[in-house]
Amino acid sequence: MRLPAIFTAAILAFTPGLALAECNWGKKMEQTVASCAEGTTWDAASQTCVTAITG
């Protein structure tokens, strides 16, 4: 009787961590416009910050 209770407690303890890990699988960290340095802008094609062209 004690073994099933320990097994159930272990499953319940690890479930939230596994669910969180699954949400991030296969996703690339995305940079946002707000994180580009001053004088640069986000280029969606290259997925990087590039020097802003003014003129």
Contacts in CASP RR format, 6 or more apart in sequence:
PFRMAT RR
TARGET T0000
AUTHOR 0000-0000-0000
METHOD contacts of the structure
MODEL  1
MRLPAIFTAAILAFTPGLALAECNWGKKMEQTVASCAEGTTWDAASQTCV
TAITG
30 47 0 8 1.000
31 42 0 8 1.000
31 47 0 8 1.000
31 48 0 8 1.000
31 49 0 8 1.000
32 42 0 8 1.000
33 41 0 8 1.000
33 42 0 8 1.000
35 49 0 8 1.000
36 42 0 8 1.000
36 49 0 8 1.000
37 49 0 8 1.000
39 51 0 8 1.000
39 52 0 8 1.000
40 49 0 8 1.000
40 50 0 8 1.000
40 51 0 8 1.000
40 52 0 8 1.000
41 49 0 8 1.000
41 50 0 8 1.000
41 52 0 8 1.000
42 48 0 8 1.000
42 49 0 8 1.000
42 50 0 8 1.000
43 49 0 8 1.000
43 50 0 8 1.000
END
